[in-house]
Amino acid sequence: MGSYDLMADMYLAWLRVERGLAPRTIEAYSRDIGRFTAWAQESGLAPGAETASDLSAFVSAVSMQGLDPRSQARLLSALRGFFGWLAAEKLIPADPTDELSSPKASRKLPFVLTFEDVERLLATPDVRTPRGMRDATMLHTMYAAGLRVSELVTMRLRDIDLEAGFAAITGKGDKRRLIPLGEWAVDMLRRYLAEVRPRWASSDEKHVFLTHRRHPMTRQGFWLIIRRYAAAAGIRGAISPHKLRHSFATHLLERGADLRSVQAMLGHADISTTQIYTHVTMGHALSEYHRHHPRA
């Protein structure tokens, strides 16, 4: 049994020669393993005497230095490979990572637009032109119903009931759900269907939203549309159609909608997927508290 440095060099050589890993990958392994071996030597650990508790202490130490859970998971993956190889080569008596669990990666909160940002975005298209009318209708419909972009561009005439004010959407897993559209979106759809769509639609066309070239709108096409209007509205940051869906969910919850109703409208199979929006809402509430409460 040698020193940590010697064992690390042997393992990295094996990765390079036997596994044929790329130089950048070898460098990443070397950096992660080197981080552990430096800590182990400072802690007085002897090679082969490590336990799962020792490795947990190491992970706690690096997390206190600001290493995020995703990077911690990558670091542990490197250590699992290292100690697994050492145990297989009989250089240590047992693999201490067998009883070690990986940290859960934190779930990134979705970016949402403020209600004021949404208002500016919806007001940006020039509804006096056919394209502007179409674009405004798509933006209103997506925000009013919290649609995925794929659901918006594949929407067909049979899917909307403007008299009742609902859209019947086919989402993931071919599951159908009814979503209220709201007065603004219904009014925009009425105008678009009466004034613009007939210019571009053939007699057998079933899609609601079309391009001026008489083709159904694509996901990529709408992505470019929303980016252009977001820039024109002065909205900062990377804007995508999904940001409008995130904003729909957050704004509903901020105004008192219950979680189950929002889950049904979004088409989430698991309510835990919807619950992330409650964290966004709480973040907004804390921000407002610190901005406005006299004792904050």
Secondary structure, 3 states (H helix, E strand, C coil): CCCHHHHHHHHHHHHHHHHCCCHHHHHHHHHHHHHHHHHHHHHCCCCCCCCHHHHHHHHHHHHHCCCCHHHHHHHHHHHHHHHHHHHHCCCCCCCHHHHCCCCCCCCCCCCCCCHHHHHHHHHCCCCCCHHHHHHHHHHHHHHHHCCCHHHHHCCEHHHEECCCCEEEEECHHHCEEEEECHHHHHHHHHHHHHHCHHHHCCCCCCECCECCCCCECCHHHHHHHHHHHHHHCCCCCCCCHHHHHHHHHHHHHHCCCCHHHHHHHHCCCCHHHHHHHHHHHHHHHHHHHHHHCCCC
